[in-house]
Amino acid sequence: MADMRERLERARGERQEKPRFSQAIKPAFSFFGKDIKNLFGITALQILLLTVFLLGIITYMLAPTILYFHTELKVGDTATWTLKAPTDLEIEDTRTAEEGGSSALHPIYYKIKRGEIILKRGDRITEDHLPILEKIARYQRKNSVTQMLSGLFLIVLIIIYIFYLDLKRYKPSIAKDPIKLSLLGIIITTTILISKLSYFLLGAFADRFYNIDISTIMFAIPAAIGAMFITILFDIHIGLISSTIIALLMGLLIPEERFFVIYAFIGGIVASLSVLHCKKRTGLLRAGLFIGLANILMAVAIDLYEAKLFTPTGPFDMVFAVSGGLIVSLVVSGLLPLFESLFEVTTDFKLMELLDMNQPILKDLLLTAPGTYYHSIMISSLAESAAEAISANPLLTRICAYYHDIGKTKKPEYFIENQIGPVNRHDKLSPHMSSLILISHVKDGVELAREHRLPKPVIDIIPQHHGTRLINYFYDKAKKNRDPGLAPVNEEEFRYPGPKPQSKIAAIIMLADAVEAASRTLISPSLARVSGLVNRIVNDVYLDGQLDESDLTLKDLRRISDSFVRVLTGIFHHRIEYPGATFSDYWGFDFGDLDKKSAEEDQDKHGLHKGAGRKDHAKPRS
């Protein structure tokens, strides 16, 4: 008995593990003070430091190119980057001229407009460049590089803070999650880094071909990467907002191209919309083509405005615009698995892979526990319909239904749906041991899910779909078999360890599991009987307090019940009865009694038979 209680306590002690990413980065920041507020293993101070660090990187990358040049450049040196005028410059150049047979120094003045190219990458520095470089150096000293960077940092901070306020208002769960906030910051930083790198690489390419205008490379910069990433990893709302934020930052990156902000904004919007219903990784290429088409339209509009459409640079603008969309799709396809794995984000692409019934874990479930396999398929139909009714994620709900009972592959013969013949393994076991075996399939399922590297949302459903429900059949059996001289039976020993459903999807799986099991008791199902059964089961689960932490509303429960009834009546559709012919006429015995007995045994396993669900909530709980 002591060993049995020890196993029960160990089963109850199983809880959700922290994300691997937070466990990995926590030691790296362990030297920063005390925990101000522990969120996923990361302190608020650490989040602040990470935010400042990312903002510093963004500011550095957005800094003007002139900061990389030095006044020590001499005549004959080669320019390593393309240099543009940081502002309007008035150059004073002293030259020697002859007037009336005498030589005199006459200053020559000329102006250079902001954004005008002074040096291209690879150009040789001549004496004509020295006055300009000296003027730029004086401009930098006068305006102070520190002040310039401070102002740029403040601008970036304001833009990012506005983004955070939107998240706090419309996506509070993400605003409170440091892991997801870190992911957003890294995606935005990565987008700017890739855009800046592309700008320099494409600029070097354009320098080698004099028939390609320097402004043409603007159309190939993959500024839409961030919006596409964020839409795939989060949702369309955050994707659209991020496209605005990234476009503003792109305006700081390339200030000399006045239309680049609009160009980047339109590309980001199209990128977000093009992957909204993307379920396969090959769909990213199609999204890249959509972005390319949008880029072409923007390039045509910009060239028309600047009267360059029918010039030699017009065709190059179109080619670079299409290539920009393809670059976006290629970069996202390459980096998406990295973000999925590093931050444990479950995307629709990953879920579609798990939908394949040839997954090893599902094939093993079919071979070792075929009854559980078909039970899961049935639940997936019920749960998916309910998820659609309350606007939850139907794809994730179906996947969770497939894998919620994989722990039964460890001891399949102890579950009624997998038993063949009249022999029941539980007849030779004590009620305590039987309850332990039933409870153990939750722990076994979590271990199998981790072993097969299933996504965290799927793993979370496995213990939550039973919550802390009472195994009524064995609890009642233990009370009947109790020796009057011993202590009363502890109800908590016959409850699942939990936790209760923490999400709407987990609650849907719990309700679908209970309804599917209870529906087997219906011998002559009609719409009224099915509706009554579903409503009774949903009410029992609700009154037992299992849905308190799932955020389901009463309106959601009504819609879920209606969807269950609709699916079940479709399954138990009216069958034509031929006069004078029954199954017993062909097989020699009646299946009805056998089906009824099997269904009732299955209900005992779930604690739903003979009104057990109604008395769950009446039992005292610690």
N, C-alpha and C positions, 0 to 999 in steps of 0.2 A: 504493500500500500504506500509505503514511503517513496519507493521508486516511482510509483504511478503519479504521486503528487508532485514529485520533482520534475517529471516530464511535463506535467500540466503547467507548472509554473514557468518552465523553460519555454513552452509554447506560447504562454501569455506574454512573456517578456520580449517576444519578437516585435520590433518596431521598424519603421522606415529608416533606412540608412541615409546619411547626408550625401548630397551630390559629390561624386568623385572629384569634380573640379574644385569645389570649395575645400575638400580635404587636401588637395594637392597644393593649393596656393596659401592655405592658412599658415604653414610653417614659414613660408617666405616672408610673411608680414608679422611674424610673432614678436619681433623686436619693437613694434610700435605700441607703447603704452598699454593701458588696460582696456578691456571691452567697455565701450560706451553703450552699445546696444548690439547684442549678438544676433545677427541675421545670417542664417545659413553658414555659420562658422566664420563670418567676416565681420569685423567691427566697423562701426560708423566712421572712425578715424581712418581706417584703412581705405574705405570707400572714398573718403574725401581726398586722401593722398593719391589714389588711383585716378580720380577725376582730374585733379590738378596736373598730374603727369600726362594724361591724354590730351588735356587742353594745351599743355606746353608743347607737345609734339605737333598738334594741329597748328598752333601759332607759328612754330618754327618752319613748318612746311609751307605755310601761306606767306611767309616773309618774302619781300621783294628780292628778285634775283641779284640786285646790285649789292646786297650785303655780302655776297660771296667774292666780290672783287676787291682788290687792294691797289693802293696808289703806287706800290712798288713796281708795277708793270713798266717795262722798258720797251723802247723801240726795238722791234724784231721779235718780241715775245709772241706767243700764239694764244689767242683767246680760247679758254676752255668751255665757256658757256656763251650763249647769245645774250648780249647786253642791250637793254632798252633804257631809254631815258626815264628816270623816276618821276620827273615833273617837267614843266616847261623851263628850258634853260636858255639863258642869254650868254653866249660865248664871246669873250674878248680875246682876240688873237693879235699879237704884235708881229708885224712883218716888215722887212726892209724893202723900201721903194725908192726910186730915183725921181727927183723933181727938179727940173731946171739944172741938171748936171751935178746936183748935190744929193747925197744920200741922207735920208731921214727915216725915223721910225713912225709909222702910221698905224694906229690900232684899227683892226677890222672887227666889226660886230656882226654876228648872225645868230639866229634863234633856232632852237631844236624843240620840237613839240614833244609832249609827254607820250611815251610809248613808241617813239621813233627808234628804229634799230640803229645802235651805234656800232656794234661789232657782232658778227656772226661767229658761231663756233668754228674754230679753225682759221679765222682771219688773222693776218699779221698786223701787229700794232705799228702804226707809222707816226711820224711827227704830227700829222694832222689830228690824231686821236688824243694826244697828250693834253691839250687845253680842255677838251671835253671831260677826260678822266679826272683832271684836277678840279673842274667845276663840280663834278658829281661828288668827289671826296669832300669838298667844302660844304656841299649841301648836306651830306651825311653828318658831318661834324656839327653843323649848325642845328640840325633837327634832332641830333642825338639818336643813335641806334636804339639805345635803351628806351627812350620815350616812344619810338616807333613800335618797338615790340610790345611795350606795355599797352599802348593804345590798341594794337591788334589783338592782344590777349583779352582785353576788356570787351572788344566787339564780339569775339568768339564766345566768351563767357555769357554774354547777353543772349546770343542766338541759341546756345545750348540750354540755357536756363528756361527760355520760352518753350523749348521742346519738352523739358522736364515738367513744366507746369501743365502742358497738355496731357502728358502721361498721368500726372497726379489727378487730373480732373476726370479723364475718360478711361484710363487704364490703371486704376489704383493698385491692382495686384502686381503689375509690372514695376510701378514706381517704388514699391516696397521690397522688391526682389533685387538684391545687389548683383546676383549672377546675371540676370537678364539686363540690368542696367549696364553692367560691364560689357556684355556682349554687344549692346547697342553702341557703346562708346568705341569699342574695337572695330566694329563694322564701319562706322563713320570715319575713323582714323585711317583704316585700310583703304577706304574709297578715295580719300584725299591723297594718300601715299601713291596709290596706283595711278591716279589721274596726273599727279605731278611727274611721276616717272615716265608716263606715256607722253606728257608734254615735252619733256626733254629729249626722249628717244625719237619722237616724231619730228621734233625741231631739228635734230641732227640729220634725220633723213631728208627733210625739206631743204636743208642747207646744201646738200649735195646736188640738188636738182633746181636750177635757177628758174625753171618754168612752173614751179610749185610755189605759190604765195605762202608766206609765213602764216597768214590767217587761216589758210586751208586746214592746217593740222587741228584746229579747234574742233572740227566736226568729227574727228576720230577719237577724241578723249572719252573714255568709258565712264562718264560721270553717273550713269544710271545703275552702276553696280550696287551701290548702297541701298537704293530703293527696292531693287529686286531681291536682294538678300533679306532685308528686313520684312518684306511682305511674305516671303516663303517661311521664314523662321518665326514670325509673329503673326501679324494680320494686315489686312488692307488699310485699316485706319492709320496704324503706325507707319506703314509704307508710304502712304500719301503725305503725311506730315513730314516724314524724313526726307522725301523728295524736295520739299520746300526748304528745309534746313540745309541740305547738301547743296542745293542750287545757290543759296546765299553765300555759302563758304566758297563755292566755285567762283563766284564773282570776285572774291578776295584773292583767289589763286591766280586768276588771269584778268586783272582789272583793265588791261588795254583792249580787250575784246568786249565791247559794250553789250553785245547780244548773247554772250555766253551764258549769263544767268538764266535767260528765258529758254535758251536751247537746252541747258541742263535740266531745268524744271520740267519741260515738256517730255524729255526723254525719261525722267524718273517717274512721271505719272503713267506714261505708257508702259514702262517696265513693271510697275505695280499691278496695273490692270491685266497685263498679258499673262501673269503667273497666278492670277486669282484662283482659277480652277485647274491649275496644272497638276496632274497626278503622276506623270511619268517624267523621268529625267530627260528623255528625248524631247519633251515639250519645251525645255529651255532653249533649244535651238530655234524652235518656232517663235518663241518670245523674242529672241534676238533679231529675227527677221522683222517682226512688228516694230521693234525699236528702230531698226534700220530704215523702214518705210517712214516712220515719224520723223527721223532725222533728215531724210531726203526732203520732206515737205518743209521742214524748218529751214533747211539750207536754201531751197528755192525761194522761200519768202525773204530770207536775209539777203540773198544775192540780188533779188529784184529791188529791194529797198536801196541797196548800195550800187545798183546798176552794174553788177558783175556777172549776171547770169549768162549772158551771151559772149562773155570774154573767154580767153583760153583757160582761166582758172575755174570756170563753171563746172565742166565735167569732172575735174579733180575733186571739187567740193562734194559732188554726188558720190564718188567712189569712197572718199574718206567717211562720209556720213553712214553709208552701209557698213563699212568695216567697223565703225564704232559700235553698232548694234551687235555684230558678230563677236567682237571682243568682249562685250558685256556677258553674252551667253557662255562663252568659253571660260572666262574667269570664274563666273558663278558655278558652272559645272565642276570646275577643278577644286574650288575651295569649299563648296557646300558640305561634302562629307567630313572635312576637317572640323568645321564649326558644329556639325551634328554630333560628332564624337566627343569633341573637347568640352562642349557645354551641355551635352546630353539633351539636345533639343530633338523632339519627335516631329518630323515633317511628314506631309502626305506621301512623299516619295518613299520614306522608310515604311510607312504603314502599308503602302501598296505591295511592298516586298513581303510583308508579313501576311498579306491576304492570300498569298499563294498556298494552296492546300498541300503542296509538296514539301512544305517546310518540314525538316526532320522531326521537330517536336510534335507537329500535328499528325504526321504519319505514325509516329510511335503511339500517340493517343488512339488512333484508329485501330491499330493492331492489338494493343494491350487492353484498352478500355473502350470497345466500340460503342457500348451504350452511352458512356459519357460523351463520346465524340458526337453522336447524333443529338444528344441532349444539348450540347453546346451550339450545334447548328440551329436547332430550334430556338434557343435563347437569342441567338444573333438576329434572327428575323424579327422577334418581338422587340428586342432592344433597339435595333436600328430604326424601326418604325416609330418608336417612342422618342428617340433622339431627334428625328426629323420633326416630330410634332411640337417639341419645345425649343427648336432651333439650336440643339446641341450638335456636336460633331458626329455625324452618323458613321463615318468611316472609322474613327477611333473607337466608337461604341461597338461596332461589329468586330473589330480586332480584339477588343477586350473580352467580348463574349466568347470568341474562339479559344482564348487562352486562360480563361478564368478558373478552369477546373483541371489544369494539366497535372496538378499534384496527385490526382487519383491514379495516375499510371504507376505509382509506387506500390499500392495495395488495391488494385482494381476490384478484386473479388469481394471486398468488404462493402461495396456500394451496390445497392439493389439493382440499378440499371444495368450492371455488368454481370449479375448472377444468372446462371443457367440452371434450371431445375429447382426442385423444392427445397434444397439444402441452403440454409442461411448460416454463414460463418459466425454471425453474432449470437446464435443460439447457444454456443458453447463458451461465450465470454460473459464476464460480469458487465453490468451497465457502465461502470467507470471505465473499464478497458475499451468498451465499444465507443464511448464518447471520445476517448483519447485518440482512437484510430481515425474517427471522423474529423476531429480537430486537426490532426497531423497533416491532412492533405493540404491545408492552407500553408503550413510551413514548408512542406515538400514542394508545393507549387512555386513559392517564392524562390527557393533554392534552384529549382529547374529553370525558372525564368532568368535568374542572374547567370546561370551557367550558359544559357543560350543567348545572353546579352540582349534580352528583350528591352524595349524602351521603358523608362521609369513610369510613365502613366499606365502602361499595361501591368507592370509589376505591382503598382499601388492598388489596382483593382482586386487582385487575388485575395488579400486579407480583408479588404473592405466590403466585398460583395456578400459576406456573411455577417459582418459587423460584430455585434456582441449578442447575437440571437441565442435563444435557449434551444437545446436539443431535447424537445419535449418527450419524445417516446422513451428514451433511455432515462431521463429524469423521473418520469412517472414510474418506470419499471424499477428504478432504484428505490423509490419511496415505498413501493409495494413489497419489495424484497427486504426492506430494512429490518434488522433485528430491533425489537422494541427497547432492548437494553442498551443500544448504542446511540451515539449522538445523531441528531437529525441530519438528513442529507443536505449538503451545501449546494445551493442552486448555482453558485458561481463556478463550480467544478464542471458544470454541464453547459456552460456558455462558451461561444467562440471568443478568442482573445481580442478580436477587433483589429484596428479601430473601426468606428462607425464610418459609413460612406462620407468622404470629404469633398465629393464633387457630384454634380448632377449625373454624370455618366456612371459613377459607382453606384449611386442610388437606383438608376435605371436597371443596371445589371442585377442588383439585389431583388428588385421587384419582379423582373422578368424570370429570374431563377425560381422564385417562389410561385409565381403564376403558372409557369410551365409544369412544375411538379404537381401543383394542385389540379391542373386541367386533366391529368390522367385519371382522376376519379370520376370524371363525367362519362356516364355510360350512354346516355341519350342527350347529347349536347344540343341545346337550342340557344337562340339569341338571349333570351331571358336568363337561362341558367348560366351561360358564359358570363354575361354582364354581372349577375349577382356574385359569382365566384370571384371575378376580378376585383370588384369593389370591396368584397370582404377581405381579400388578401391584402390589398393596398391599405385599407383601414387598419388591419391588424399590425402591419409593419409600421405604419405611422404612429399608432397609439403606443407601440413598444418603444418609441423614442429613437428608432434607428435612423430616421431622416433628419434629425435635429441639426446636423452639421453639414448638410449637403446643399443648402441654399435653394432647395426646391420650394416652390410656392404651392398653395392649394390649387391655383389655376393650372400649374404644371402637372399636378397629380391628376386632375380631371382629364387633361389632354393625354397623359400617359395611359390612364385607364381606358379611354376611348380607343386609343391605338391598339392596345392589347386585345380589346374585344373585337376590333375589326380584323386583326390578324388571325385570332383564334377561330372566329366564325368562318373565315376563309379556309382554314385547315380542316375544321370539323364541318365541312359543307354537307348538305343533304345528300345521302346516298339512296339510290333507287332500290327498293325492296321488292323482290319478285315474289308474287303470291305463292305460298306453300313451299318456299325454298329458304333454307337457313344454312349457315355454315356447318351446323351439326349434321345436316343431311349428307354432306360430302366427306366429313372427316370423322364422324362418329362421336364427337363430343362438342360441347358448347364452349366457345372461347370467352363468352361474356363473363362468367364467374371467375375464370382465370385472370382475365384482364383486370377485373375489379379488385381481386386480391392483390395482384402485383402493384396496382396503382396505390392501394391503401398502404402497403408496406413502404412504398416510396415516399408517401406523405409522412409516415411516421419518422422517416429519416430526417425530413426537413422540419419536423415539429409543426406540421400544418393540419394534421388529421384530427377529426372529431373536435373542431373548435379550439385546438391547442393554441392557435395564434391569438385568440381572444383573451386567453388567460395569461399570456406571457407578461403583459404589463402589470398584472395584478400581483405578481410575485415580488417579495421584498428583495431589493438589490443593495449590495454594499456600496 
